[in-house]
């Protein structure tokens, strides 16, 4: 059999295979068989160099024509198979079926609460500051007038990492860093995570969130503290909310107070939530202790200031009537969907 006959036979074999082809997988096999680098058409074209010129020209033309013919038939069938597949998909599509409704996500309730608290203080002229969660004893304790023998510095009450490094137990460390790096006036809030080795129960967690605030200038007074926090409480819990200040003790403020609000559940009449007192404790505050100013290098005769701090989880629990702090961390979508 000469090469001319061989080309004709390959063409007939190709036409038989292409007529019987019913799917894309088989078509790809045919493409490789007749157009691939190891196909018979390719081998014939490679062998032409050894033939006489006249024969080489005629045989080369015939082989190329057959190869181009095979390529066009394969391309044509590929389009037909693709069209059939699309038609089949359209035929199987039931347009009367209800669509798949994707559930919208939302910010976590604690993130929502931090944002709401931040918005209120931003409207009062406060900026937002942040700081490290891994801290030294100086920024977490010493500069805040918390001495070495204070209970909070015990290993049972603080997450120590190694040496004098620890996980911050409050965001007050950011107050110290800001005052050491900035000259007054200062008016900032500091939201963030804090860590204490508390046993987890309905009202305690080893990790929780705080928002602390600091205001320092030449003529800051206790009345500024009371006015700012009264506005915050009314903005956060409603215009009818009353505030009460009770004397307290914090090492980093002097004088120090606890801030209470009239119970948002019973409007101050007394209920289970407020233990019948009509009041709910929400934060601690006070005028910055002169020893803190000394630690950051401020002139206590020239500058005065106040600081406050609140637990975000407590604010969120009061705002939404939640009675178990663990719900915030369990990632139960049935709980979280309430805040979409």
N, C-alpha and C positions, 0 to 999 in steps of 0.2 A: 504494500500500500504506500503510494507516494504521499507527500505532505499535503497536496491539494485535496486528495480524498480524505485525509485525516482531518483537515479543517472542516470539511463538509460534515463528516461524521460527528465531530465535536459540536457543530452548530445544531444538528438534528437532536443530539442527546440533550443539549441545553434547552431547545424548544419543548421537548417532552417534559423535562424537569420543571420548567417555568409554568407550563400549562397545569401541572399537577400540584403546584405550590399553593397552600391555603393559609399560611400564617407567616408572620414576620420572622420568627425564629428560623424556619426552613428557608426563607428568602435570603437571610444572612449567610446561611450555609452555602447556598447556590452562588452568591456573590463571591465568597472566598474561593469556591471551587473553580470558577471560570474567570475571575478577574484578579485573584490574589497573586502574590509574587511567585507562588509555586504552581500556578495554573498551567494547563497545557498550551493555551494561547501564548503565555509568556515564554514558555520553554521553546516553542516554535520560533518566536521572534528572536530569541537569543541564538538559535542555530543558523540563522540566515547568513551570518558572516562567512561561512564556509562554502556557500553556494555561488554559482556563476552569477554575474551581475544581472543579466536579463531575467533569470529565474528568481533571483533575490527580489527584484523590483515587483514582479507579479505576485509572488508568494507573500511578500510583505504587505502589499496592498490588500490582498484577500484576507490575511490574518487580522489586519487592523480593522477592516470593514466588519468582520464577524465579531471582533471584540467590542467595537463601538455599538454594534447591533445588540449584543448581549447586555451592555451597560444601559442602553436606552430602555430595553424591555424590563430590566430589573428596576429601574427608576420609575417606570410607568406602573408596575405592579405594586411597588412600595406605596405610591400615592393612593392606589385603589384600596389596599389593605388598611391604610390609615383612615381613609374615608369611611370604610365599613365599620371600623372600630368606633369612630365618633358617632356614626348612626346607631350602632348598637347601644352605646352609652346613653344617647338621647332617648332611645326607645325604652330603656330600663329606668329612666328618671320619672318618678312620680311627683309631678308638680303640686299635687293636692296634699302631700304630706306636710305637716307643720314643721317650720324651721327649728334649728337648734338654737335655743336662747342661751347666749353666753352670760354668765353671772358677772356683774361688775364687781371689781375689788374696791377697797377703800382704805384710807389711812387707819392704822391701829388706833383704838380709843385713847391710848396714852399719848400717841403722837398728836392726835386731835386736841387733847387737853393741853399739851405743851404749846401747841400753836395758838390756842385761844389765850392762854396766860401771856404768852409772848406778845400777841397783838395788843392786849390791853396795856402792857407796860411800854411798848413801842409808842402807842398813842400818847403816853405821858412823858415821852422824851428819853426813854431808856434805850440803850444799845444792847446787843446780844454779844456775849463773850464766851469762849470755850477754853478748856485747858486739859492737861493730861489726866488719864484715869490711873496711871501708875505714878506714884508720887513719893517724895521723900518725907521723912518725919518733920523736917523744918516747915514745909509748906502746909502739911496736913495737921500738925500739932503745935510745934514750938512757936511759930509766928502768930498763932491764934491764941496764945496765952494758955495753952493746955500743957501743964507740966508733966514731967516724966512719971510721976506717981498717980496721974489721973487714971481712973478706971478704964477709960476708952482706949488707953495706950497699951492695955494688957493684950497679950497674944490671943486671949479668948474673945476679945471684942474687936479685933482688927485682922484683916487678911494681910499678914506679912509675907513678902515674896522671898527676899534674901537681904541680909544686912539691914539697912535702914529703909529699904524700899517696901512699899505697900500699895494695896488697892485703896484709892481714896475713900474715906468714909463719909464725906460730904463734898459739895462743890465749893466750899469756902477756900480751898486751895487756889481757885481761880481769882478770888478777891485779892489774896496776897500777891499773886503774880502780877496782876494788873496794877496794884498800888506800887509795887517795886519798879515797874517799868514806865509808869505814867504819872505825870503831875496833875493834881486836881485842876478843874472840876472833873469828877467821875460820876457817871450815872449809867450803870449797867445791870443786866440780869445774866445769870449763868445757869442755863438748863443742862442737865446731864445725868448719866448713870453714876450711882454710888454703891458701895459694897460693905456689908457688915455681916459677920457670921451668926446671924439670927436663925433660930429654928423656924422652919417654914410652917405657917399655919394660916388661918383665915385673915389675919391682920399683919403678918410679918413675912418678909422674904429676904434672902441673903443678897439679892440685887434689887434695887428699886431706883426711882428717879426723883430728882430734886430740881427745884428752881430757886436759886438764891438771888438776892439783889443787894446792890451797894450804891450809896450816894454820898459823895464827899465834896465839900466846898467850904468856903470861908464862913458862911452864915447858916449852916444847916442846924435845925433844932428838932426837938422831939415832936413838936407840932407838925413839922413836915412829914415825919414818919407816919404819924397818925392820919394825916390827910391823904397821903398817897395810898396807904393800905385800905382806908375806908372807901376810896374811889374804886380800888381794885375789887374789893368784896362786893360792892353793889353792881359793878360791871359783870362780875363772874356769876353771881348767884341771884341777881335781881335787885331792882331799885329799893325794894322794901327791906332789904337785909340790914340788920343792925350789927354793929361791931362792939366788942368789949375787950379791954386790955387788962390783963392780970399780971401783977408782979411775978417775976421768975428769975432764974439764974442761968446765964451762959458765960463761960470764961472769956469769950471774945467780944461781948457787949456789956455796957454798964451805963445807965440802968438797962435791965432786960425785961421783956414782957412776953406773955403768950397772947396770941390774938384769937378770940372766939367770935363766931358769928351766930346770930339767932338761927335756931334749927330750921333748915329748909323743908323738913318733913311736916313739922307741926306749927310753923310760924312762931316758935318760941313758947308754945303753950305747954310743952312737955310730952314726950312720947318715948317709945322703946329705943329709938335711934339715939336720942340725946340723954337717955337714962333719966328722963323726967325733969332734967334741969332747964330745958329750953335753949341750951347753948351747945355749940360744937366747936371744938378746938381745931384750928386749921394751920397755924404756923407760929413760929417763934421770931422775935425781932428785938431790936434795941439799938442804942447809940454805940458806935464803935469804941471799944475799950482803948484808952490811951496807950496801954502796953502794946496793942496791935499796931497803932500808929508808930510807936517807937521802933518796932521790929521792921517796919517797911521804910523807915527814915523820914516820916512826916513830922512836921512841927505841930504838936498837939495844941499849942496856944493859938496857932494860926488857922488850923483846919478842924472841922467837926464833920461827923458823918453818921449815917445809920445803915444797918444791914438787916436783912430778913431772909427767912428760908421756909419753904413749904415742900411737903411730899406730894408729888404729882399723882401717885396712886390714890392718896387720900382725897385729893380734890376731885379726881375722876369718880371715885366711889360715891362721894357725896352728891356730885352732879347727876349721876345716873342711877342712884339707888342700888348700888352693887354692894353685897355684904361679904364677899370673899376675894381677897387680893389675888389668889391663885388663878382665878379665871382669866386674868390678863395674860398669863404666860402659857396656858395650856394649848393654845392654837385650835380651840374648838370653834369650827366655822359657824355652828349654831349660835354661839355667843357673839362672835365677831360680826355676823350679818346684821345684828341690831344697830350697828353704827355706820352702815353704808349711807 
